[in-house]
């Protein structure tokens, strides 16, 4: 764990970020008292949850079909054919 004053942190910020990305704990102090911690942010998950995809597939199989696609429905609504 590294402990640095604010002045040191300003001078070495790039290096401290690299340390945090490597999993090191970085503490920043003011008047020898801890005031902040620097840590890496968890990377965002990519893709969809496989359980959610299975749920969507199962739901799609039980969905009632209406007989026409969305484009045709919107055109019919736009042209006022439902009235």
Protein Blocks (a to p, Z undefined) as FASTA:
>chain_A
ZZddfklmmmmmmmmmmmmmnopacdddeehiafbdcdddddddedjdfklmmmmmmmmm
mpccehiafklmmmmmmnopmZZ
